[in-house]
Amino acid sequence: MRAAKHPLAIDTILIVEDDVFISMDAADAVAGAGVNVITAETVRDALDILENEHISAAILDFNVRDGDVTPVVRQLRRLGIPFRIVSGSPLKEIEANGIPQELCAPKPADYVKVLASLMCDRPWTKLRSRH
């Protein structure tokens, strides 16, 4: 679900998930809440998206095809972009990589609730439903 090369709207969520069915479920749930979505299956693709597109927040699986998402988390933190980890990985493994438990949700997850928790991180005047 890669977007065109033009800048994305302010209300765009990056979803990094290598399981196509989970990715589709997450994207559908978030899009259903009125938010634009762009997906990636790898750390490399996610970093490319962060470099070239405007992303408001991110929902990440911890382990994807080319490794864990800590490089993506570092870049999100540098850019001041809020994120959540939704993963089946052990919480201790995620916390050992500097990601606090309060930013994590276990799979299976309710992605609308994950999105709602992201929205609580900062006031987003431009993130609103299109309904």
C-alpha positions in Angstrom: 0.0 0.0 0.0 2.8 2.4 -1.0 1.7 6.0 -1.6 2.7 8.2 -4.6 5.9 10.3 -4.4 4.0 13.4 -3.3 4.0 14.4 0.4 1.3 12.7 2.4 -1.3 14.5 4.5 -0.5 15.4 8.1 -2.8 12.6 9.3 -0.8 9.7 8.0 0.1 6.7 10.1 3.0 4.4 9.2 2.3 0.7 9.9 5.3 -1.6 9.9 4.2 -5.2 9.8 5.6 -8.1 7.8 2.5 -10.4 8.1 0.3 -9.3 5.2 -3.0 -10.3 7.0 -2.1 -8.4 10.2 -1.0 -5.5 8.1 -4.2 -5.4 6.2 -6.3 -5.7 9.4 -4.3 -2.8 11.0 -4.5 -0.6 7.9 -8.2 -1.2 7.5 -8.9 -0.4 11.2 -6.8 2.8 11.1 -8.2 3.9 7.8 -11.7 3.2 9.0 -11.1 5.7 11.8 -10.5 8.3 9.1 -6.7 8.3 9.0 -4.4 7.9 6.0 -2.2 4.8 6.1 1.1 3.8 4.5 2.5 0.4 5.2 6.0 -1.2 5.2 7.1 -4.8 5.7 10.8 -4.1 6.5 13.0 -1.8 8.5 14.7 -0.6 5.3 11.4 0.3 3.7 10.2 2.1 6.9 13.3 4.2 7.1 12.9 5.1 3.4 9.3 6.2 4.1 10.4 8.3 7.1 13.1 10.0 4.9 10.7 10.7 2.0 7.2 11.1 3.4 5.4 13.1 6.1 4.3 10.7 8.8 2.3 11.8 11.9 2.7 8.6 14.0 3.7 4.9 13.6 2.5 1.5 14.7 5.2 -1.1 14.5 5.6 -4.8 14.9 8.9 -5.4 16.8 10.4 -8.1 14.6 9.9 -7.8 10.8 11.6 -9.5 7.8 15.0 -7.7 8.1 15.3 -7.5 11.9 13.9 -5.7 14.9 12.6 -2.1 14.4 14.9 -0.4 16.8 16.5 1.7 14.0 13.0 2.9 13.1 12.2 3.7 16.7 15.5 5.7 16.9 14.5 7.7 13.8 11.0 8.2 15.1 12.3 9.6 18.3 14.8 11.9 16.5 11.9 13.2 14.4 9.6 13.6 17.4 7.0 11.2 15.9 4.9 9.2 18.4 4.8 5.4 18.0 3.4 2.2 19.5 4.8 -1.4 19.3 2.2 -4.1 18.6 4.0 -7.4 18.8 4.0 -11.1 19.8 7.6 -10.7 20.9 8.4 -11.0 24.7 7.9 -7.7 26.5 11.3 -8.1 28.2 13.0 -8.3 24.7 11.3 -5.1 23.6 12.1 -3.3 26.9 15.7 -4.4 26.6 15.9 -2.3 23.5 14.8 0.9 25.3 11.1 0.8 24.5 9.0 1.2 27.6 6.1 -1.2 28.3 3.5 1.6 28.1 4.3 2.0 24.4 3.6 -1.7 23.7 0.5 -3.8 23.1 0.3 -7.6 22.6 -1.0 -9.2 19.5 -3.8 -9.7 18.6 -4.5 -6.0 19.1 -7.4 -3.6 18.6 -5.7 -1.2 16.2 -8.4 1.5 16.8 -7.4 1.5 20.5 -3.7 1.6 19.5 -4.5 4.6 17.3 -6.5 6.3 20.2 -3.5 5.9 22.5 -1.2 7.5 19.9 -3.6 10.4 19.6 -3.3 11.0 23.4 0.4 11.6 23.0 0.1 15.1 21.7 -2.6 17.4 20.4 -3.1 16.7 16.7 -5.3 19.5 15.4 -5.2 18.1 11.9 -5.8 14.4 12.8 -9.5 14.0 12.6 -12.1 11.8 11.0 -13.1 12.5 7.4 -16.7 11.4 8.2 
